[in-house]
Amino acid sequence: GIYKIWELQNYELLYPITDSLVNEIKISPGVMLLISKTTNSHVGLKIVSIEDGKELKSFTHMLHRNKRVDFIEQFNEKLLVKQDNENLQIYDVRTCNTTEVSKTEFMTPSAFIFLYENQLFLTFR
């Protein structure tokens, strides 16, 4: 598919995203996370500038085989990845470090709200 990014002040097309592997786009202040179609072992991810569409980082995140992906969310430089019946993985895209939160402490929420000014996220079950 083709995704088109528009300037809201004058409604001019800024640029298209024509990568046929992009399955979903997440938006954070200043950047977009392009999520490719998942395989049974990994998902391709790209972080691009909202302003001009330039790729800032491209990487592959390994997944637990044959487990459904509950969500992939971006919160500033952190990527939150949760799979069915697995721990929450918090991946720092700058340092490439991963922190895990036990599945007993973090269950899959039905909704997220990111509070960027407070550097917090709320989850609802």
C-alpha positions in Angstrom: 0.0 0.0 0.0 0.9 3.6 -0.3 0.7 6.0 2.7 0.7 9.7 2.0 2.0 12.3 4.5 0.3 15.7 4.2 1.1 19.2 5.6 -1.9 20.2 7.7 -1.3 23.9 7.4 -1.6 24.1 3.6 -2.8 20.5 2.7 0.2 19.9 0.4 1.6 16.4 0.0 4.9 16.2 1.8 5.9 12.7 0.6 4.5 9.2 0.1 5.6 6.0 1.8 5.6 3.3 -0.9 7.2 0.4 1.0 5.0 -2.6 0.2 6.1 -4.4 3.4 4.8 -1.7 5.7 1.9 -3.1 7.7 1.3 -0.4 10.3 2.6 3.1 11.2 2.9 4.5 14.7 3.5 8.2 15.3 5.5 9.8 18.1 6.7 13.5 18.4 9.0 14.1 15.3 9.2 10.5 14.2 7.2 7.6 12.8 7.7 3.9 13.3 7.1 1.8 10.2 6.2 -1.8 11.2 6.6 -4.4 8.5 4.6 -7.6 8.2 5.7 -10.0 10.9 7.1 -13.4 10.2 7.0 -16.2 12.8 10.4 -15.2 14.1 10.9 -11.4 13.6 9.4 -8.1 12.6 11.2 -5.4 10.5 11.1 -1.9 11.9 12.1 1.5 10.6 12.1 4.9 12.3 11.7 7.8 9.9 11.6 11.6 10.4 8.0 12.9 10.1 9.4 16.1 8.6 10.9 14.6 5.4 10.5 10.8 5.6 14.3 10.2 5.9 15.2 6.9 7.5 16.8 7.4 10.9 17.2 3.8 11.9 16.2 0.4 10.5 16.4 -2.9 12.4 14.9 -6.3 13.0 13.3 -7.2 16.3 13.3 -10.9 17.1 10.1 -12.5 18.2 9.2 -15.7 20.1 8.3 -18.2 17.4 4.7 -18.9 16.7 3.4 -16.5 19.3 0.8 -13.8 18.4 2.1 -10.2 18.6 -0.3 -8.4 21.1 1.1 -5.0 20.3 4.1 -3.0 19.2 4.1 0.6 20.5 6.6 3.4 20.3 7.1 5.9 23.2 9.9 8.3 22.4 13.1 6.2 22.0 11.5 3.1 23.6 9.7 0.4 21.7 7.2 -1.7 23.7 6.7 -5.3 22.3 4.3 -7.7 23.8 3.5 -11.2 22.6 0.8 -13.6 23.8 1.8 -15.1 27.2 5.3 -13.6 27.1 7.1 -10.9 29.0 6.8 -7.3 27.9 10.0 -6.2 26.1 11.1 -2.6 26.3 13.7 -2.0 23.6 15.7 1.2 23.6 16.4 2.1 19.9 19.3 4.4 20.7 21.3 2.0 22.9 19.9 -1.3 21.6 19.3 -2.5 25.2 16.3 -4.6 26.1 14.5 -4.6 29.5 11.8 -7.2 30.2 8.8 -6.9 32.5 7.3 -10.1 33.8 4.1 -11.2 32.2 2.7 -11.5 35.7 3.3 -7.8 36.3 2.3 -6.5 32.9 -0.8 -8.0 31.3 -1.8 -7.0 27.8 -3.9 -3.8 28.0 -6.9 -2.9 25.9 -5.7 0.7 25.4 -2.7 3.0 25.9 -2.4 6.7 26.6 1.0 8.3 26.2 1.7 11.3 28.4 4.7 12.8 26.7 5.1 15.8 28.9 5.2 13.6 32.0 7.2 10.8 30.3 4.6 8.2 31.3 2.2 5.9 29.7 -1.1 4.6 31.1 -2.6 1.3 30.3 -6.2 0.2 30.6 -7.5 -3.4 30.9 
